């Protein structure tokens, strides 16, 4: 078992997992998420094909509602 870092917090990772699956596990809506993987932006069209592996670092930004 490995781990990745999501927004500065360590998270267990059972095996390489598609980014789209990880977003779902985190309860995040993929169409609104902006993601950097190891400091590089990830295109939304690549979320399903992009694999998150042991030691990867993700920064995930989602819009906030305001008023």
N, C-alpha and C positions, 0 to 999 in steps of 0.2 A: 504494500500500500504506500502511496506517495502523498504529496500534498501540493497545492497551488496557493497562491496568495491573491485574494480578491479584495480590492480596495484597502490594502494594507493589513488584512486579516487572513491568517492561515486557515485553509480549508482542506479537510481530507479528500483524497482523490483515489478511488479504487483502481482505476486504470485510465489510460487515455480516453477521453470522452469528447464527443462533439460539443463545440461551443454552444450550439442551440440547446442541447440537452442540459448543459450546466445552467444556462439562463432559466430554463423551465424549473430545474431543481431549486433555484434561488427565488422562484416566484416572480421573475421579471418578464415583462413583455418585450420580446425581441425587436418588434418594429419600432420601439421608442428608444432602445438602448444604443448608446455610442460606446464603443469598446476599443481599448488599446490592449494588445497582447505583447508583452515584453517590450513595451515602448513604441510599438508600431500600430497604427490604426488598422482595424479590420473592417473591410467592406461588408455591409449587411448581406449582400448576395453570397458571401463566403461563410456565413455563420454556421451553416450545416456541415460544410466540408472542413472547417478549421477544427483541429484537434487540440484540446487542452491536455498538457502532459505534466508529469511530475516536475516541480520546480518553476513552472510558468508563473508569471505575474500578470494579473489583469487589473485594469482600471475600468470600471463600468459607471457611466453617467446616464441618469434617466431624468426626464423633465419633472419639475415640481409644479404642482398646482398652486396658483396664487390668486390674489384678488385685491 
